[in-house]
Amino acid sequence: MTEITRVPLQPIKKGSLTKLWLGVLVAVLLGAGLAWAAVPKGLEVETVTAGTGESPQVGDVVFVQYVGKLTDGTEFDRSQPLPVPPGLFPEGNPLLLEEGAIIDGFITGLTQMQKGGSYILTIPADQAYGAEPPPGSPIPPNADLVFEVDVIDFMSREDFQARAEALQSMMGQGGPGAEAAPPPAE
């Protein structure tokens, strides 16, 4: 005959089960909070005034007016108008939407905007300059950037190049292969 050892079970104290479930809930919420905090914050495009029509695509030239700021409000950049005859190009600063021409976050943000719109573009550091801002820049390493952007217009790179060549012709430079004009007399 086999003998069975009996272990007496202790009754569960009143409220212990509730405390156990509360502990499990707190652990789950804490884990979810830590996971959320570890996720990198993404690029944000806030519409101040909606634009109309299509959005620019990679390869287009976008004419914008912008003010670049750090998250503390310190201005580090501002667009400058093109010194060209009126009517040839839209107002604003032309930006080529191409990798290496401007920071990645600006490319991504501009492709979410429309002509005539005003936006606030917040770019996380990893889509801006990261740990290596331009030398001599007031932008600190790993800084998130905020841009106030007005999209004036955009056009294909080909259209922009054709207009630039027309401007060169108007200025008497004639484009590639032309002789350089003599320097002005002093």
C-alpha positions as CSV (number, residue, x, y, z in Angstrom):
1,M,0.0,0.0,0.0
2,T,1.3,3.5,-0.9
3,E,1.1,6.3,1.5
4,I,0.1,9.8,0.3
5,T,1.5,12.8,2.1
6,R,-1.1,15.3,2.5
7,V,-0.3,19.1,2.5
8,P,-3.0,21.2,4.0
9,L,-4.0,24.2,1.9
10,Q,-4.2,27.5,3.6
11,P,-7.3,29.5,2.8
12,I,-6.7,32.7,0.8
13,K,-6.9,35.8,2.8
14,K,-9.7,38.2,2.0
15,G,-8.5,40.8,-0.6
16,S,-5.4,38.9,-1.6
17,L,-6.8,37.9,-5.0
18,T,-7.6,41.6,-5.7
19,K,-4.1,42.6,-4.7
20,L,-2.7,40.0,-7.0
21,W,-4.7,41.2,-10.0
22,L,-3.8,44.8,-9.2
23,G,-0.1,43.9,-9.2
24,V,-0.4,42.2,-12.5
25,L,-2.2,45.2,-14.0
26,V,0.5,47.6,-12.7
27,A,3.2,45.4,-14.2
28,V,1.5,45.4,-17.6
29,L,0.9,49.2,-17.5
30,L,4.5,49.8,-16.5
31,G,5.8,47.5,-19.3
32,A,3.6,49.3,-21.9
33,G,4.7,52.7,-20.7
34,L,8.4,51.8,-21.0
35,A,7.8,50.3,-24.4
36,W,6.0,53.5,-25.5
37,A,8.8,55.7,-24.2
38,A,11.4,53.7,-26.1
39,V,9.7,54.1,-29.4
40,P,11.3,57.0,-31.3
41,K,9.1,60.0,-31.9
42,G,8.2,60.4,-35.6
43,L,8.0,63.3,-37.9
44,E,5.0,65.5,-37.4
45,V,3.2,67.7,-40.0
46,E,0.7,70.0,-38.5
47,T,-1.6,71.9,-40.9
48,V,-2.0,75.6,-40.1
49,T,-3.7,76.5,-43.4
50,A,-4.6,73.7,-45.8
51,G,-3.2,73.8,-49.3
52,T,-4.9,72.5,-52.5
53,G,-4.1,70.1,-55.2
54,E,-1.3,67.5,-55.5
55,S,1.6,67.1,-53.1
56,P,5.2,67.5,-54.4
57,Q,7.1,64.2,-55.1
58,V,10.7,63.2,-54.7
59,G,12.6,64.8,-57.7
60,D,10.4,68.0,-57.7
61,V,11.6,71.5,-56.9
62,V,9.5,73.0,-54.1
63,F,9.3,76.8,-53.6
64,V,8.9,77.5,-49.9
65,Q,9.2,80.2,-47.3
66,Y,10.3,78.8,-44.0
67,V,11.7,79.6,-40.6
68,G,13.8,76.9,-38.8
69,K,13.8,76.8,-35.0
70,L,15.1,74.6,-32.2
71,T,12.5,73.2,-29.9
72,D,13.3,76.0,-27.4
73,G,12.3,78.6,-30.0
74,T,15.8,79.7,-31.1
75,E,15.8,80.5,-34.8
76,F,18.7,79.0,-36.7
77,D,17.6,79.4,-40.4
78,R,15.2,81.5,-42.6
79,S,14.5,81.2,-46.3
80,Q,15.8,83.9,-48.6
81,P,14.1,84.9,-51.8
82,L,15.7,84.3,-55.2
83,P,17.3,87.3,-56.7
84,V,15.7,86.8,-60.1
85,P,13.3,88.7,-62.4
86,P,9.7,88.4,-61.2
87,G,7.5,85.9,-63.1
88,L,10.2,83.4,-64.1
89,F,10.1,81.5,-60.8
90,P,7.6,81.5,-58.0
91,E,8.5,83.4,-54.9
92,G,10.2,81.6,-52.1
93,N,13.3,79.5,-51.7
94,P,13.6,76.5,-54.2
95,L,14.4,73.1,-52.5
96,L,15.2,70.0,-54.6
97,L,13.4,67.0,-53.0
98,E,16.3,64.6,-53.4
99,E,18.3,62.6,-50.9
100,G,21.4,64.6,-50.0
101,A,20.0,67.9,-51.2
102,I,18.1,68.6,-47.9
103,I,17.6,66.7,-44.7
104,D,15.5,63.5,-44.9
105,G,12.8,64.8,-42.6
106,F,12.3,67.9,-44.7
107,I,11.8,65.7,-47.8
108,T,9.3,63.5,-46.1
109,G,7.4,66.4,-44.6
110,L,7.2,68.4,-47.9
111,T,5.7,65.3,-49.7
112,Q,2.8,65.6,-47.2
113,M,2.1,69.2,-47.9
114,Q,0.2,71.0,-50.7
115,K,0.6,74.2,-52.7
116,G,-0.7,77.2,-50.8
117,G,-0.6,75.6,-47.4
118,S,1.1,76.6,-44.2
119,Y,2.5,73.9,-41.9
120,I,4.5,73.3,-38.8
121,L,7.0,70.5,-39.5
122,T,8.6,68.9,-36.5
123,I,11.6,66.7,-37.4
124,P,13.2,64.3,-34.9
125,A,17.0,64.5,-34.7
126,D,17.4,61.1,-36.4
127,Q,15.7,62.5,-39.6
128,A,17.6,65.9,-39.3
129,Y,21.3,66.2,-38.5
130,G,21.6,63.6,-35.7
131,A,24.8,63.7,-33.7
132,E,26.6,65.7,-36.4
133,P,25.1,69.1,-37.2
134,P,26.8,71.2,-39.8
135,P,30.1,72.7,-38.6
136,G,29.6,76.2,-37.1
137,S,25.8,75.7,-37.0
138,P,23.8,76.8,-33.9
139,I,22.1,73.4,-34.0
140,P,23.3,71.2,-31.2
141,P,23.9,67.5,-31.6
142,N,20.8,65.3,-31.5
143,A,18.4,68.3,-31.8
144,D,14.8,68.0,-32.9
145,L,14.0,70.8,-35.4
146,V,10.8,72.7,-35.9
147,F,10.0,74.5,-39.2
148,E,7.2,76.9,-40.1
149,V,6.7,76.2,-43.8
150,D,4.6,78.0,-46.4
151,V,4.5,76.0,-49.7
152,I,4.3,78.6,-52.5
153,D,4.5,76.2,-55.5
154,F,6.4,73.3,-56.9
155,M,7.5,72.0,-60.3
156,S,9.3,69.2,-61.9
157,R,13.1,69.3,-62.0
158,E,13.0,69.4,-65.8
159,D,10.7,72.5,-65.7
160,F,13.0,74.2,-63.2
161,Q,16.1,73.5,-65.3
162,A,14.4,74.8,-68.4
163,R,13.5,78.0,-66.6
164,A,17.1,78.3,-65.2
165,E,18.5,78.0,-68.7
166,A,16.1,80.7,-69.9
167,L,17.4,82.9,-67.1
168,Q,21.0,82.3,-68.1
169,S,20.1,83.2,-71.7
170,M,18.4,86.4,-70.5
171,M,21.5,87.3,-68.5
172,G,23.7,86.8,-71.5
173,Q,25.6,83.8,-70.1
174,G,24.2,81.5,-72.8
175,G,24.6,78.3,-70.7
176,P,27.3,75.6,-71.0
177,G,30.1,76.2,-73.5
178,A,29.5,80.0,-73.8
179,E,32.5,82.3,-73.4
180,A,32.7,84.0,-70.0
181,A,31.8,87.7,-70.1
182,P,34.7,90.1,-69.4
183,P,34.8,91.5,-65.8
184,P,33.2,95.0,-65.4
185,A,35.5,97.9,-65.8
186,E,36.5,99.6,-62.5
